[in-house]
Amino acid sequence: MTNPSDVMVEATGLVKHFGQTKALQGVDLAIPRGTVHGVLGPNGAGKTTAVRILSTLLKPDAGRARIGGFDVVRDAEKVRSAIGLTGQYASVDEDLTGRQNLVLFGRLLDLGRQGARTRAAELLEWFDLTDAADRPAKTYSGGMRRRLDLAASLVGRPDVIFLDEPTTGLDPAKREGMWDVVRQLVRDGSTVLLTTQYLEEAEALADEITVIDHGRVIANDTPERLKRIVGGQTLEVRPADPADLPRAAEILTKVSSGPAADQIRAGVLAVPVDGDAALADVVTRLTAEGIAVTELSLHLPSLDEVFFTLTSAKAPVEVPA
């Protein structure tokens, strides 16, 4: 159990309505210091509304939230001094250069003229923007603007960082680079709340994941434990010789906890199994039959399967122990 003093982001019963739209209907969150917490959900689930309340941009209709012990409504100014926010859209001034944007943020945060310049130079180097530092931001590519926007949110060295779909629109290489930045932020002691629609991103970064749908939390746990919601594991085998596929399929079918072995892609067979023991059983059987394999794996369901299972449910889902 997390020590309450180690919780950096805490929300209890957050409610927010926009007319007839129930954006949040009693959302709870508890994010320990120095971790990445992923928030997943379909479009319109309430993710961005939650971030806007936690970052003091909106007031909740009910419930309360604290950042580093400060109430987001009563202590809004103190909360703002402790957080950084990167939203879905760039917040930088496109007519200013990258350097000017970062220096401006530094001056607004009372770093002083030289302190702001020094911090801007550090961030430009960290985000590989030094060569473009003195070009107007409007000349930047989409990926460069996202990096500049994230850099701007880090000028004040915040304790808590809200990243609202920060890699939307980035190519895979740039996305991986952003992931490295997030990991470094946590190593440096920051706490990160990340909303994303890229399930592999949540799996790669998050220590814990909250799934929100229709304004409610429907699941909360580690990625590995969430995967157990779908149930079972999948055993995959690729025989070295394609001619051995029929015999390998017979072996896999004998250990299957469900349907017969199926070829899920060229040369690869798969069956659902109940537990880890099936792997050793299959190895023994394949060896006895003299069937060599080039691939053999046992894995839990993907986070994609978990997401679709959860968001099609009508009520919060219990995660098996």
matplotlib code that plots the C-alpha trace (Angstrom):
import matplotlib.pyplot as plt

x = [0.0, 1.3, 2.2, -0.2, 2.8, 4.2, 1.1, 1.8, -1.5, -4.7, -8.3, -11.4, -14.9, -14.2, -17.4, -17.7, -20.7, -21.0, -24.7, -26.2, -22.8, -21.4, -17.7, -16.6, -18.8, -16.8, -13.2, -10.6, -6.8, -3.8, -0.4, 2.8, 5.8, 8.4, 6.1, 4.4, 0.6, -1.2, -4.8, -6.5, -10.0, -11.9, -12.4, -14.8, -14.1, -13.1, -9.3, -8.6, -11.3, -9.5, -6.2, -7.6, -9.0, -5.8, -3.9, -6.3, -7.7, -11.1, -12.9, -14.7, -18.4, -17.9, -15.0, -11.5, -8.0, -4.5, -1.1, 1.8, -0.6, -2.0, -5.7, -6.3, -9.0, -8.0, -4.2, -4.3, -1.3, 0.9, -0.3, 0.7, 4.2, 4.6, 3.4, 4.1, 1.5, 1.8, -1.6, -2.9, -2.1, 1.1, 1.0, 4.1, 4.0, 4.7, 6.0, 8.8, 11.9, 12.3, 14.8, 12.6, 9.7, 11.7, 13.3, 9.8, 8.5, 11.6, 11.1, 7.4, 8.6, 10.9, 14.2, 15.7, 17.3, 20.4, 18.6, 16.0, 18.6, 20.6, 17.6, 16.5, 19.9, 19.7, 16.3, 17.1, 20.1, 18.1, 15.3, 17.7, 16.5, 19.7, 20.2, 16.7, 16.8, 16.8, 14.2, 10.5, 8.5, 6.1, 8.9, 9.2, 7.8, 5.0, 7.4, 9.7, 6.8, 5.7, 9.2, 9.4, 6.0, 7.2, 10.4, 8.3, 6.4, 9.8, 11.3, 10.4, 11.6, 8.1, 7.6, 4.5, 4.1, 0.8, 1.2, -2.1, -1.5, 2.0, 3.0, -0.1, 1.0, 4.6, 6.3, 7.4, 11.0, 10.1, 7.6, 10.4, 12.5, 9.7, 9.4, 13.1, 12.5, 9.6, 11.8, 14.5, 12.1, 11.1, 14.7, 15.2, 12.4, 9.3, 5.9, 4.1, 0.4, 0.2, -3.0, -2.7, -4.5, -1.4, -1.7, 1.9, 2.9, 1.0, 2.6, 6.1, 5.9, 3.3, 3.8, 0.1, -2.9, -6.3, -9.0, -11.8, -15.0, -18.0, -16.5, -16.0, -12.9, -13.6, -10.2, -7.0, -3.9, -0.5, -0.3, 0.5, -2.4, -4.8, -3.9, -5.3, -8.8, -9.1, -8.0, -5.7, -2.5, -1.6, 1.1, 2.6, 4.9, 6.7, 8.1, 11.4, 10.1, 6.7, 6.0, 5.7, 2.8, 0.1, 1.9, 2.7, -0.9, -2.0, 0.4, -0.8, -4.4, -3.8, -2.7, -5.3, -7.7, -10.1, -10.3, -7.9, -4.6, -5.0, -2.4, -2.5, 0.0, 2.2, 3.9, 2.9, 0.4, -1.4, -3.7, -5.1, -3.7, -4.5, -1.0, 2.7, 2.9, 1.7, 5.0, 7.1, 4.5, 4.7, 8.5, 8.5, 6.0, 7.7, 11.1, 9.7, 8.3, 11.6, 10.0, 12.4, 11.0, 12.3, 9.8, 8.2, 6.4, 3.8, 2.3, -0.6, -3.3, -2.2, -3.2, -5.3, -7.4, -7.7, -8.8, -11.5, -12.7, -12.9, -14.5, -17.2, -18.1, -21.1, -19.5, -16.1, -14.1, -12.5, -8.9, -8.1, -5.6]
y = [0.0, 3.5, 5.7, 8.8, 11.1, 9.7, 10.5, 13.4, 13.5, 12.7, 13.0, 12.0, 11.9, 14.4, 15.5, 17.9, 18.5, 20.7, 21.2, 17.7, 16.2, 14.3, 14.6, 13.2, 11.2, 10.6, 10.0, 8.9, 8.9, 8.4, 8.7, 8.0, 10.2, 9.4, 7.2, 7.4, 7.0, 6.3, 7.4, 5.6, 6.0, 6.5, 9.9, 11.8, 9.6, 12.5, 12.2, 15.8, 17.2, 15.4, 16.9, 20.4, 20.1, 18.8, 21.6, 24.2, 25.2, 24.0, 23.8, 20.6, 20.7, 18.2, 16.3, 17.5, 17.1, 17.8, 18.1, 17.7, 18.2, 21.5, 21.8, 22.6, 25.1, 26.7, 26.6, 27.0, 29.3, 26.9, 24.1, 26.0, 26.6, 22.8, 21.5, 21.5, 20.9, 19.8, 19.7, 18.2, 21.5, 23.6, 26.4, 28.2, 31.5, 30.6, 34.0, 33.8, 31.6, 28.4, 30.2, 33.2, 31.0, 29.2, 32.4, 34.0, 31.1, 31.4, 35.1, 34.4, 31.9, 34.5, 32.7, 36.1, 37.1, 35.0, 32.0, 32.0, 32.0, 29.2, 27.0, 27.6, 26.5, 23.4, 22.4, 23.2, 20.9, 18.1, 18.2, 18.4, 21.8, 23.8, 24.1, 25.5, 27.6, 30.9, 30.1, 31.1, 28.3, 28.5, 27.1, 24.0, 20.6, 19.1, 16.9, 19.8, 21.9, 19.0, 18.8, 22.6, 22.5, 19.8, 21.7, 24.8, 22.8, 21.8, 25.3, 25.5, 22.0, 20.9, 18.2, 17.0, 16.9, 16.4, 15.1, 15.1, 13.0, 14.4, 12.2, 12.6, 13.1, 12.1, 9.5, 6.3, 7.4, 10.8, 9.0, 6.8, 9.9, 11.4, 8.2, 8.5, 12.0, 10.8, 8.1, 10.6, 12.9, 10.2, 9.2, 12.9, 12.6, 14.0, 12.4, 12.1, 11.7, 10.7, 10.5, 8.6, 6.7, 4.7, 1.6, 0.6, 4.0, 3.3, -0.2, 1.1, 3.9, 3.5, 2.0, 2.0, 2.6, 4.0, 3.4, 6.0, 5.6, 7.8, 9.8, 6.9, 4.9, 1.3, -0.2, 0.7, -1.4, -2.3, -3.1, -6.8, -7.2, -5.5, -8.0, -10.8, -9.3, -10.9, -14.2, -17.0, -16.9, -17.7, -20.2, -19.5, -21.9, -21.5, -24.9, -24.5, -26.7, -25.6, -29.2, -29.9, -27.5, -30.2, -32.3, -29.3, -28.2, -31.6, -31.2, -27.7, -28.8, -31.4, -28.7, -26.1, -24.8, -23.8, -24.3, -26.2, -24.7, -22.0, -20.5, -16.8, -15.7, -17.4, -20.4, -19.5, -21.6, -20.4, -21.8, -20.5, -22.2, -22.0, -21.6, -21.7, -25.5, -25.7, -24.3, -27.1, -29.7, -28.5, -28.4, -32.1, -33.1, -31.3, -32.8, -36.3, -35.8, -34.3, -31.0, -28.1, -24.6, -21.1, -19.4, -20.4, -18.0, -17.8, -14.4, -12.6, -10.8, -7.5, -4.2, -3.6, -6.6, -5.4, -1.9, -3.1, -5.6, -2.8, -0.1, -2.5, -3.4, -1.8, -1.5, -1.3, -4.5, -6.4, -7.4, -10.9, -11.3]
z = [0.0, -0.9, 2.0, 1.8, 2.2, -1.1, -3.1, -5.4, -7.3, -5.4, -6.6, -4.8, -6.4, -9.1, -10.9, -13.9, -16.1, -19.1, -19.5, -20.1, -20.7, -17.7, -18.4, -15.0, -12.6, -9.5, -10.6, -8.1, -8.6, -6.4, -8.1, -6.1, -6.2, -9.0, -11.1, -14.5, -14.3, -17.6, -18.1, -21.0, -22.4, -25.7, -27.1, -24.8, -21.9, -19.6, -19.7, -20.7, -18.4, -15.5, -16.5, -16.8, -13.3, -11.8, -13.5, -12.1, -15.5, -14.5, -11.2, -10.3, -9.7, -6.8, -5.3, -4.5, -5.7, -4.3, -6.0, -3.7, -0.8, -2.2, -3.0, -6.7, -5.9, -2.6, -3.4, -7.1, -7.3, -5.3, -7.5, -10.6, -9.3, -8.8, -12.2, -15.9, -18.5, -22.1, -23.8, -27.0, -28.9, -28.8, -26.3, -27.7, -29.6, -33.3, -34.1, -31.5, -32.0, -30.0, -27.7, -27.2, -26.2, -23.6, -22.2, -22.0, -19.9, -17.7, -17.1, -16.3, -13.8, -12.2, -13.2, -14.0, -17.3, -17.1, -15.4, -18.1, -20.9, -19.2, -18.7, -22.3, -23.6, -21.5, -22.8, -26.4, -26.2, -24.4, -27.0, -29.9, -30.9, -30.7, -34.4, -34.8, -31.6, -33.4, -36.0, -35.6, -34.1, -37.1, -39.3, -37.1, -38.1, -36.1, -34.1, -33.4, -32.1, -29.8, -28.4, -27.9, -26.2, -23.8, -23.2, -22.3, -19.6, -18.0, -17.7, -14.0, -13.2, -12.0, -9.5, -11.3, -15.1, -17.0, -20.5, -22.4, -25.4, -25.9, -28.9, -31.0, -34.6, -34.1, -36.2, -34.4, -34.1, -32.6, -30.3, -29.0, -28.4, -26.3, -24.3, -23.4, -22.2, -20.0, -18.5, -17.7, -16.1, -13.7, -13.0, -12.1, -9.5, -11.4, -11.2, -14.6, -15.5, -19.1, -21.1, -24.4, -27.0, -28.0, -25.9, -26.6, -25.1, -21.9, -21.7, -22.4, -19.8, -17.2, -13.7, -13.3, -15.6, -14.9, -17.6, -17.8, -19.8, -19.8, -17.0, -14.6, -13.6, -14.8, -13.9, -12.2, -11.9, -13.3, -17.0, -16.3, -13.9, -16.2, -18.9, -16.7, -17.1, -20.5, -19.0, -20.0, -22.0, -25.6, -26.7, -30.1, -32.1, -35.4, -36.7, -38.4, -41.3, -42.6, -43.5, -39.7, -39.3, -39.2, -36.6, -34.5, -34.7, -33.3, -30.4, -29.6, -29.8, -27.1, -24.6, -25.7, -23.1, -25.9, -29.7, -31.8, -32.9, -35.5, -37.9, -36.8, -39.4, -42.0, -40.3, -36.8, -34.7, -31.6, -28.9, -25.7, -22.5, -18.8, -17.4, -17.6, -17.4, -21.0, -22.3, -20.8, -21.9, -25.5, -25.5, -24.3, -26.9, -29.8, -28.8, -28.7, -32.2, -33.5, -34.5, -34.4, -33.9, -34.6, -32.3, -29.1, -26.8, -24.0, -23.4, -21.8, -23.9, -25.4, -23.8, -26.9, -26.0, -22.4, -23.5, -25.8, -23.1, -20.5, -22.5, -23.7, -20.1, -18.4, -14.9, -13.2, -13.8, -11.0, -11.7, -10.6, -7.8]

ax = plt.figure().add_subplot(projection="3d")
ax.plot(x, y, z, "-o")
ax.set_aspect("equal")
plt.show()
